[in-house]
Amino acid sequence: MPLLRLGVSLQPRWPLDDGGSALRAARRAEDLGFDHVAVGNRITPGGPPMGR
């Protein structure tokens, strides 16, 4: 039976031009032992993700 693998979904609230924040969050998730990271791709310029 395969082992359970866990991931995290980042719903960013940072500006589009700040890719470093997404990378830092993904690295932190990896440090915490998560197996994968998903990042939302519907971000409004200078605002929160669409649909909120």
C-alpha distance matrix in Angstrom:
0.0 3.9 6.6 9.3 12.2 15.7 18.9 22.5 25.0 28.5 31.3 34.2 37.6 39.3 41.9 40.9 42.7 40.6 37.5 37.4 36.3 33.2 32.4 33.0 30.8 27.9 28.5 28.5 25.2 23.8 25.6 24.0 20.5 19.5 17.5 19.8 23.2 24.7 28.5 30.7 33.3 35.9 38.2 41.9 44.3 45.0 43.2 40.0 37.4 38.7 38.0 38.6
3.9 0.0 3.8 6.6 8.8 12.4 15.5 19.1 21.7 25.1 28.1 30.8 34.3 35.8 38.3 37.3 39.0 36.9 33.7 33.6 32.6 29.5 28.6 29.3 27.2 24.2 24.8 25.0 21.7 20.2 22.2 20.8 17.2 16.1 13.8 16.1 19.5 21.2 25.0 27.3 29.9 32.7 34.9 38.6 40.8 41.6 39.9 36.8 34.2 35.7 35.2 35.9
6.6 3.8 0.0 3.8 6.3 9.7 13.1 16.7 19.7 22.9 26.1 28.6 32.1 33.6 36.3 35.6 37.2 34.8 31.8 31.4 30.2 27.3 26.4 26.7 24.5 21.8 22.2 22.0 18.7 17.4 19.1 17.4 13.9 13.0 11.3 14.2 17.6 19.7 23.4 25.9 28.8 31.5 33.4 37.1 39.2 39.7 38.0 34.9 32.6 34.3 34.0 34.2
9.3 6.6 3.8 0.0 3.8 6.6 10.1 13.6 16.5 19.8 22.8 25.5 28.9 30.6 33.5 32.9 34.7 32.4 29.5 29.3 27.8 24.9 24.4 24.6 22.0 19.6 20.4 20.0 16.4 15.8 17.7 15.5 12.4 10.9 9.7 12.1 15.1 17.0 20.6 23.0 26.0 28.5 30.4 34.0 36.3 36.6 34.8 31.5 29.3 31.0 30.5 30.6
12.2 8.8 6.3 3.8 0.0 3.8 6.9 10.5 13.5 16.7 19.8 22.4 25.8 27.3 30.1 29.4 31.1 28.8 25.9 25.6 24.2 21.3 20.7 21.1 18.6 16.0 16.9 16.8 13.2 12.4 14.8 13.0 9.8 7.7 6.1 8.3 11.4 13.6 17.3 19.9 22.8 25.6 27.2 30.9 33.0 33.4 31.8 28.7 26.4 28.4 28.2 28.4
15.7 12.4 9.7 6.6 3.8 0.0 3.8 7.0 10.3 13.4 16.5 19.1 22.4 24.1 27.0 26.6 28.4 26.0 23.4 23.1 21.4 18.5 18.4 18.5 15.7 13.4 14.8 14.2 10.4 10.7 13.0 10.8 8.5 5.5 5.5 7.0 9.1 11.3 14.7 17.2 20.5 23.0 24.4 28.0 30.1 30.2 28.5 25.3 23.3 25.4 25.3 25.2
18.9 15.5 13.1 10.1 6.9 3.8 0.0 3.8 6.9 9.8 13.1 15.5 19.0 20.5 23.3 22.9 24.7 22.4 19.8 19.8 18.0 15.0 15.1 15.5 12.6 10.3 12.3 12.0 8.3 9.1 12.1 10.4 8.8 5.1 5.3 4.5 5.6 7.7 10.9 13.7 16.9 19.5 20.8 24.4 26.4 26.6 25.0 22.0 19.9 22.2 22.4 22.3
22.5 19.1 16.7 13.6 10.5 7.0 3.8 0.0 3.8 6.4 9.6 12.0 15.4 17.1 20.1 20.0 22.0 19.6 17.4 17.5 15.2 12.4 13.2 13.5 10.1 8.7 11.4 10.7 7.2 9.4 12.1 10.4 10.2 6.8 8.2 6.5 5.0 6.3 8.7 11.1 14.7 16.9 17.8 21.3 23.3 23.3 21.5 18.4 16.6 19.2 19.5 19.1
25.0 21.7 19.7 16.5 13.5 10.3 6.9 3.8 0.0 3.8 6.4 9.3 12.7 14.7 17.5 17.2 19.7 17.7 15.7 16.5 14.2 11.1 12.9 13.8 10.3 9.4 12.8 12.5 9.7 12.2 15.0 13.7 13.8 10.4 11.3 8.6 5.8 4.6 5.8 7.6 11.2 13.2 14.3 17.8 20.0 20.2 18.3 15.2 13.1 15.5 15.9 15.7
28.5 25.1 22.9 19.8 16.7 13.4 9.8 6.4 3.8 0.0 3.8 5.7 9.2 11.0 13.9 14.0 16.4 14.3 12.6 13.4 10.8 8.0 10.5 11.2 7.9 8.1 11.7 11.3 9.5 12.5 14.9 14.1 15.0 12.2 13.5 10.7 7.1 6.1 4.9 6.5 9.9 11.7 11.8 15.2 17.0 16.9 15.2 12.4 10.8 13.9 14.9 14.4
31.3 28.1 26.1 22.8 19.8 16.5 13.1 9.6 6.4 3.8 0.0 3.8 6.7 9.4 12.1 12.5 15.5 13.9 13.1 14.5 11.7 9.5 12.7 13.5 10.4 11.4 14.9 14.5 13.1 16.2 18.4 17.5 18.7 15.8 17.1 14.2 10.7 8.7 6.3 5.6 8.7 9.3 9.1 12.2 14.4 14.2 12.0 8.9 7.3 10.4 11.4 10.7
34.2 30.8 28.6 25.5 22.4 19.1 15.5 12.0 9.3 5.7 3.8 0.0 3.8 5.6 8.6 9.4 12.1 10.4 10.1 11.6 8.7 7.2 10.9 11.6 9.3 11.0 14.3 14.1 13.7 16.6 18.5 18.2 19.9 17.4 18.8 15.9 12.1 10.5 7.4 7.0 8.9 9.4 7.8 10.5 11.8 11.2 9.7 7.4 7.0 10.7 12.8 11.8
37.6 34.3 32.1 28.9 25.8 22.4 19.0 15.4 12.7 9.2 6.7 3.8 0.0 3.8 6.9 9.1 11.7 10.2 11.3 12.6 9.6 9.5 13.3 13.5 11.6 14.0 16.9 16.3 16.5 19.6 21.0 20.7 22.8 20.6 22.3 19.5 15.8 14.3 11.1 10.1 11.3 10.7 8.1 9.5 10.3 8.7 6.9 5.1 6.7 10.4 12.6 10.9
39.3 35.8 33.6 30.6 27.3 24.1 20.5 17.1 14.7 11.0 9.4 5.6 3.8 0.0 3.8 6.5 8.4 6.7 8.5 9.8 7.2 8.2 11.6 12.0 11.2 13.7 16.1 16.1 16.9 19.7 20.9 21.3 23.4 21.6 23.2 20.3 16.6 15.4 12.0 11.6 12.0 11.9 8.8 9.8 9.2 7.4 7.5 7.5 9.2 12.7 15.5 14.2
41.9 38.3 36.3 33.5 30.1 27.0 23.3 20.1 17.5 13.9 12.1 8.6 6.9 3.8 0.0 3.8 5.5 5.5 8.2 10.3 9.1 10.1 13.1 14.1 14.0 16.1 18.4 19.0 19.9 22.3 23.8 24.5 26.4 24.5 25.7 22.6 18.9 17.5 13.8 13.0 12.2 11.9 8.4 8.4 6.5 5.0 6.9 8.5 10.1 13.0 16.3 15.6
40.9 37.3 35.6 32.9 29.4 26.6 22.9 20.0 17.2 14.0 12.5 9.4 9.1 6.5 3.8 0.0 3.8 5.5 6.9 10.1 9.9 9.9 12.6 14.5 14.6 15.9 18.4 19.6 20.2 22.2 24.1 25.0 26.5 24.3 25.0 21.7 18.1 16.3 12.6 11.7 10.1 10.2 7.2 7.8 6.1 6.8 8.8 10.1 10.4 12.8 16.4 16.6
42.7 39.0 37.2 34.7 31.1 28.4 24.7 22.0 19.7 16.4 15.5 12.1 11.7 8.4 5.5 3.8 0.0 3.8 6.0 8.6 9.6 10.5 12.3 14.1 15.2 16.5 18.3 19.8 21.1 22.6 24.2 25.7 27.3 25.6 26.2 23.1 19.7 18.4 15.0 14.9 13.2 13.8 11.0 11.3 8.8 9.0 11.7 13.4 14.1 16.6 20.2 20.2
40.6 36.9 34.8 32.4 28.8 26.0 22.4 19.6 17.7 14.3 13.9 10.4 10.2 6.7 5.5 5.5 3.8 0.0 3.8 5.3 5.9 7.6 9.3 10.6 11.8 13.5 15.1 16.3 17.9 19.5 20.8 22.3 24.2 22.7 23.7 20.8 17.5 16.8 13.7 14.3 13.6 14.7 11.9 12.9 11.0 10.3 12.3 13.3 14.2 17.3 20.6 20.1
37.5 33.7 31.8 29.5 25.9 23.4 19.8 17.4 15.7 12.6 13.1 10.1 11.3 8.5 8.2 6.9 6.0 3.8 0.0 3.8 5.4 5.3 6.4 8.8 10.1 10.8 12.5 14.4 15.6 16.8 18.5 20.3 21.7 20.0 20.6 17.7 14.6 14.1 11.3 12.6 12.0 14.1 12.1 14.1 12.9 12.9 14.4 14.7 14.6 17.7 20.9 20.8
37.4 33.6 31.4 29.3 25.6 23.1 19.8 17.5 16.5 13.4 14.5 11.6 12.6 9.8 10.3 10.1 8.6 5.3 3.8 0.0 3.8 5.5 5.0 6.1 8.6 9.8 10.4 12.2 14.2 15.2 16.3 18.3 20.1 19.1 20.1 17.7 14.9 15.3 13.1 15.1 15.2 17.3 15.3 17.2 15.9 15.2 16.7 16.8 17.2 20.5 23.5 22.9
36.3 32.6 30.2 27.8 24.2 21.4 18.0 15.2 14.2 10.8 11.7 8.7 9.6 7.2 9.1 9.9 9.6 5.9 5.4 3.8 0.0 3.8 5.4 5.1 6.2 8.6 9.9 10.5 12.4 14.3 15.2 16.5 18.7 17.6 19.1 16.8 13.6 14.0 11.6 13.4 14.3 16.0 13.9 15.9 15.1 13.9 14.6 14.2 14.9 18.5 21.1 20.1
33.2 29.5 27.3 24.9 21.3 18.5 15.0 12.4 11.1 8.0 9.5 7.2 9.5 8.2 10.1 9.9 10.5 7.6 5.3 5.5 3.8 0.0 3.8 5.5 5.1 6.2 8.6 9.9 10.6 12.4 14.2 15.4 16.9 15.2 16.2 13.5 10.2 10.3 8.0 10.3 11.4 13.7 12.4 15.1 15.1 14.7 14.9 13.9 13.5 17.0 19.4 19.0
32.4 28.6 26.4 24.4 20.7 18.4 15.1 13.2 12.9 10.5 12.7 10.9 13.3 11.6 13.1 12.6 12.3 9.3 6.4 5.0 5.4 3.8 0.0 3.8 5.4 5.1 6.1 8.6 9.9 10.6 12.3 14.2 15.5 14.3 15.1 12.8 10.2 11.4 10.1 13.1 14.0 16.8 15.8 18.5 18.3 18.0 18.5 17.6 17.2 20.5 23.0 22.6
33.0 29.3 26.7 24.6 21.1 18.5 15.5 13.5 13.8 11.2 13.5 11.6 13.5 12.0 14.1 14.5 14.1 10.6 8.8 6.1 5.1 5.5 3.8 0.0 3.8 5.4 5.1 6.1 8.7 9.8 10.4 12.3 14.4 13.9 15.6 14.0 11.7 13.4 12.3 15.2 16.7 19.1 17.7 20.3 19.9 18.9 19.3 18.3 18.5 22.1 24.3 23.4
30.8 27.2 24.5 22.0 18.6 15.7 12.6 10.1 10.3 7.9 10.4 9.3 11.6 11.2 14.0 14.6 15.2 11.8 10.1 8.6 6.2 5.1 5.4 3.8 0.0 3.8 5.5 5.1 6.3 8.7 9.8 10.6 12.7 11.6 13.6 11.9 9.2 10.8 10.0 12.9 15.1 17.3 16.3 19.1 19.4 18.5 18.1 16.4 16.3 19.9 21.7 20.6
27.9 24.2 21.8 19.6 16.0 13.4 10.3 8.7 9.4 8.1 11.4 11.0 14.0 13.7 16.1 15.9 16.5 13.5 10.8 9.8 8.6 6.2 5.1 5.4 3.8 0.0 3.8 5.4 5.1 6.3 8.7 9.9 10.9 9.3 10.5 8.6 6.3 8.7 8.8 12.4 14.5 17.4 17.1 20.3 20.9 20.6 20.2 18.4 17.5 20.8 22.5 22.0
28.5 24.8 22.2 20.4 16.9 14.8 12.3 11.4 12.8 11.7 14.9 14.3 16.9 16.1 18.4 18.4 18.3 15.1 12.5 10.4 9.9 8.6 6.1 5.1 5.5 3.8 0.0 3.8 5.4 5.0 6.2 8.7 9.9 9.7 11.1 10.3 9.2 12.1 12.6 16.1 18.1 21.0 20.5 23.5 23.7 23.1 23.1 21.5 21.0 24.4 26.2 25.5
28.5 25.0 22.0 20.0 16.8 14.2 12.0 10.7 12.5 11.3 14.5 14.1 16.3 16.1 19.0 19.6 19.8 16.3 14.4 12.2 10.5 9.9 8.6 6.1 5.1 5.4 3.8 0.0 3.8 5.3 4.9 6.2 8.8 9.1 11.7 11.4 10.2 13.2 13.7 16.9 19.4 21.9 21.2 24.1 24.5 23.4 23.0 21.2 21.0 24.5 25.9 24.8
25.2 21.7 18.7 16.4 13.2 10.4 8.3 7.2 9.7 9.5 13.1 13.7 16.5 16.9 19.9 20.2 21.1 17.9 15.6 14.2 12.4 10.6 9.9 8.7 6.3 5.1 5.4 3.8 0.0 3.8 5.4 5.1 6.5 5.6 8.4 8.2 7.4 10.6 11.9 15.2 18.1 20.7 20.6 23.8 24.7 24.1 23.2 20.9 20.1 23.3 24.4 23.5
23.8 20.2 17.4 15.8 12.4 10.7 9.1 9.4 12.2 12.5 16.2 16.6 19.6 19.7 22.3 22.2 22.6 19.5 16.8 15.2 14.3 12.4 10.6 9.8 8.7 6.3 5.0 5.3 3.8 0.0 3.8 5.3 5.1 5.2 6.9 7.5 8.2 11.9 13.7 17.4 19.9 22.9 23.0 26.3 27.1 26.7 26.1 24.0 23.0 26.1 27.3 26.8
25.6 22.2 19.1 17.7 14.8 13.0 12.1 12.1 15.0 14.9 18.4 18.5 21.0 20.9 23.8 24.1 24.2 20.8 18.5 16.3 15.2 14.2 12.3 10.4 9.8 8.7 6.2 4.9 5.4 3.8 0.0 3.8 5.4 7.6 9.9 11.2 11.7 15.3 16.8 20.3 23.0 25.8 25.4 28.6 29.1 28.2 27.7 25.7 25.2 28.6 29.8 28.8
24.0 20.8 17.4 15.5 13.0 10.8 10.4 10.4 13.7 14.1 17.5 18.2 20.7 21.3 24.5 25.0 25.7 22.3 20.3 18.3 16.5 15.4 14.2 12.3 10.6 9.9 8.7 6.2 5.1 5.3 3.8 0.0 3.8 6.0 9.4 11.0 11.6 15.0 16.8 20.0 23.1 25.6 25.4 28.6 29.5 28.6 27.6 25.2 24.6 27.8 28.6 27.4
20.5 17.2 13.9 12.4 9.8 8.5 8.8 10.2 13.8 15.0 18.7 19.9 22.8 23.4 26.4 26.5 27.3 24.2 21.7 20.1 18.7 16.9 15.5 14.4 12.7 10.9 9.9 8.8 6.5 5.1 5.4 3.8 0.0 3.8 6.4 9.1 10.8 14.5 17.0 20.3 23.3 26.1 26.5 29.9 31.1 30.6 29.5 27.0 25.9 28.8 29.5 28.7
19.5 16.1 13.0 10.9 7.7 5.5 5.1 6.8 10.4 12.2 15.8 17.4 20.6 21.6 24.5 24.3 25.6 22.7 20.0 19.1 17.6 15.2 14.3 13.9 11.6 9.3 9.7 9.1 5.6 5.2 7.6 6.0 3.8 0.0 3.8 5.7 7.5 11.0 13.8 17.0 20.1 22.9 23.6 27.1 28.6 28.4 27.1 24.4 22.9 25.7 26.2 25.8
17.5 13.8 11.3 9.7 6.1 5.5 5.3 8.2 11.3 13.5 17.1 18.8 22.3 23.2 25.7 25.0 26.2 23.7 20.6 20.1 19.1 16.2 15.1 15.6 13.6 10.5 11.1 11.7 8.4 6.9 9.9 9.4 6.4 3.8 0.0 3.8 7.2 10.5 13.8 17.1 19.8 23.0 24.1 27.8 29.3 29.6 28.5 25.8 23.9 26.4 27.0 27.0
19.8 16.1 14.2 12.1 8.3 7.0 4.5 6.5 8.6 10.7 14.2 15.9 19.5 20.3 22.6 21.7 23.1 20.8 17.7 17.7 16.8 13.5 12.8 14.0 11.9 8.6 10.3 11.4 8.2 7.5 11.2 11.0 9.1 5.7 3.8 0.0 3.8 6.8 10.2 13.5 16.1 19.3 20.6 24.3 25.9 26.4 25.3 22.8 20.6 23.0 23.8 24.2
23.2 19.5 17.6 15.1 11.4 9.1 5.6 5.0 5.8 7.1 10.7 12.1 15.8 16.6 18.9 18.1 19.7 17.5 14.6 14.9 13.6 10.2 10.2 11.7 9.2 6.3 9.2 10.2 7.4 8.2 11.7 11.6 10.8 7.5 7.2 3.8 0.0 3.8 6.6 10.1 12.8 15.9 16.9 20.6 22.2 22.6 21.5 19.0 17.0 19.6 20.6 20.8
24.7 21.2 19.7 17.0 13.6 11.3 7.7 6.3 4.6 6.1 8.7 10.5 14.3 15.4 17.5 16.3 18.4 16.8 14.1 15.3 14.0 10.3 11.4 13.4 10.8 8.7 12.1 13.2 10.6 11.9 15.3 15.0 14.5 11.0 10.5 6.8 3.8 0.0 3.8 6.8 9.5 12.5 14.0 17.8 19.7 20.6 19.3 16.7 14.2 16.3 17.4 18.1
28.5 25.0 23.4 20.6 17.3 14.7 10.9 8.7 5.8 4.9 6.3 7.4 11.1 12.0 13.8 12.6 15.0 13.7 11.3 13.1 11.6 8.0 10.1 12.3 10.0 8.8 12.6 13.7 11.9 13.7 16.8 16.8 17.0 13.8 13.8 10.2 6.6 3.8 0.0 3.8 6.4 9.4 10.4 14.1 15.9 16.8 15.7 13.4 10.9 13.4 15.0 15.7
30.7 27.3 25.9 23.0 19.9 17.2 13.7 11.1 7.6 6.5 5.6 7.0 10.1 11.6 13.0 11.7 14.9 14.3 12.6 15.1 13.4 10.3 13.1 15.2 12.9 12.4 16.1 16.9 15.2 17.4 20.3 20.0 20.3 17.0 17.1 13.5 10.1 6.8 3.8 0.0 3.8 5.9 7.5 11.3 13.7 15.0 13.4 10.9 7.9 9.8 11.5 12.5
33.3 29.9 28.8 26.0 22.8 20.5 16.9 14.7 11.2 9.9 8.7 8.9 11.3 12.0 12.2 10.1 13.2 13.6 12.0 15.2 14.3 11.4 14.0 16.7 15.1 14.5 18.1 19.4 18.1 19.9 23.0 23.1 23.3 20.1 19.8 16.1 12.8 9.5 6.4 3.8 0.0 3.8 5.9 9.5 11.7 13.8 12.9 11.2 8.1 9.3 11.8 13.6
35.9 32.7 31.5 28.5 25.6 23.0 19.5 16.9 13.2 11.7 9.3 9.4 10.7 11.9 11.9 10.2 13.8 14.7 14.1 17.3 16.0 13.7 16.8 19.1 17.3 17.4 21.0 21.9 20.7 22.9 25.8 25.6 26.1 22.9 23.0 19.3 15.9 12.5 9.4 5.9 3.8 0.0 3.8 6.7 9.7 12.0 10.6 9.0 5.6 5.8 8.6 10.7
38.2 34.9 33.4 30.4 27.2 24.4 20.8 17.8 14.3 11.8 9.1 7.8 8.1 8.8 8.4 7.2 11.0 11.9 12.1 15.3 13.9 12.4 15.8 17.7 16.3 17.1 20.5 21.2 20.6 23.0 25.4 25.4 26.5 23.6 24.1 20.6 16.9 14.0 10.4 7.5 5.9 3.8 0.0 3.8 6.4 8.3 7.1 6.3 4.3 5.9 9.5 10.4
41.9 38.6 37.1 34.0 30.9 28.0 24.4 21.3 17.8 15.2 12.2 10.5 9.5 9.8 8.4 7.8 11.3 12.9 14.1 17.2 15.9 15.1 18.5 20.3 19.1 20.3 23.5 24.1 23.8 26.3 28.6 28.6 29.9 27.1 27.8 24.3 20.6 17.8 14.1 11.3 9.5 6.7 3.8 0.0 3.8 6.2 5.2 6.2 5.9 6.2 9.9 10.7
44.3 40.8 39.2 36.3 33.0 30.1 26.4 23.3 20.0 17.0 14.4 11.8 10.3 9.2 6.5 6.1 8.8 11.0 12.9 15.9 15.1 15.1 18.3 19.9 19.4 20.9 23.7 24.5 24.7 27.1 29.1 29.5 31.1 28.6 29.3 25.9 22.2 19.7 15.9 13.7 11.7 9.7 6.4 3.8 0.0 3.8 5.5 8.2 9.0 10.0 13.6 13.9
45.0 41.6 39.7 36.6 33.4 30.2 26.6 23.3 20.2 16.9 14.2 11.2 8.7 7.4 5.0 6.8 9.0 10.3 12.9 15.2 13.9 14.7 18.0 18.9 18.5 20.6 23.1 23.4 24.1 26.7 28.2 28.6 30.6 28.4 29.6 26.4 22.6 20.6 16.8 15.0 13.8 12.0 8.3 6.2 3.8 0.0 3.8 7.2 9.6 11.3 14.6 13.9
43.2 39.9 38.0 34.8 31.8 28.5 25.0 21.5 18.3 15.2 12.0 9.7 6.9 7.5 6.9 8.8 11.7 12.3 14.4 16.7 14.6 14.9 18.5 19.3 18.1 20.2 23.1 23.0 23.2 26.1 27.7 27.6 29.5 27.1 28.5 25.3 21.5 19.3 15.7 13.4 12.9 10.6 7.1 5.2 5.5 3.8 0.0 3.8 6.7 8.5 11.3 10.2
40.0 36.8 34.9 31.5 28.7 25.3 22.0 18.4 15.2 12.4 8.9 7.4 5.1 7.5 8.5 10.1 13.4 13.3 14.7 16.8 14.2 13.9 17.6 18.3 16.4 18.4 21.5 21.2 20.9 24.0 25.7 25.2 27.0 24.4 25.8 22.8 19.0 16.7 13.4 10.9 11.2 9.0 6.3 6.2 8.2 7.2 3.8 0.0 3.8 6.4 8.7 7.2
37.4 34.2 32.6 29.3 26.4 23.3 19.9 16.6 13.1 10.8 7.3 7.0 6.7 9.2 10.1 10.4 14.1 14.2 14.6 17.2 14.9 13.5 17.2 18.5 16.3 17.5 21.0 21.0 20.1 23.0 25.2 24.6 25.9 22.9 23.9 20.6 17.0 14.2 10.9 7.9 8.1 5.6 4.3 5.9 9.0 9.6 6.7 3.8 0.0 3.8 6.4 6.4
38.7 35.7 34.3 31.0 28.4 25.4 22.2 19.2 15.5 13.9 10.4 10.7 10.4 12.7 13.0 12.8 16.6 17.3 17.7 20.5 18.5 17.0 20.5 22.1 19.9 20.8 24.4 24.5 23.3 26.1 28.6 27.8 28.8 25.7 26.4 23.0 19.6 16.3 13.4 9.8 9.3 5.8 5.9 6.2 10.0 11.3 8.5 6.4 3.8 0.0 3.8 5.6
38.0 35.2 34.0 30.5 28.2 25.3 22.4 19.5 15.9 14.9 11.4 12.8 12.6 15.5 16.3 16.4 20.2 20.6 20.9 23.5 21.1 19.4 23.0 24.3 21.7 22.5 26.2 25.9 24.4 27.3 29.8 28.6 29.5 26.2 27.0 23.8 20.6 17.4 15.0 11.5 11.8 8.6 9.5 9.9 13.6 14.6 11.3 8.7 6.4 3.8 0.0 3.8
38.6 35.9 34.2 30.6 28.4 25.2 22.3 19.1 15.7 14.4 10.7 11.8 10.9 14.2 15.6 16.6 20.2 20.1 20.8 22.9 20.1 19.0 22.6 23.4 20.6 22.0 25.5 24.8 23.5 26.8 28.8 27.4 28.7 25.8 27.0 24.2 20.8 18.1 15.7 12.5 13.6 10.7 10.4 10.7 13.9 13.9 10.2 7.2 6.4 5.6 3.8 0.0
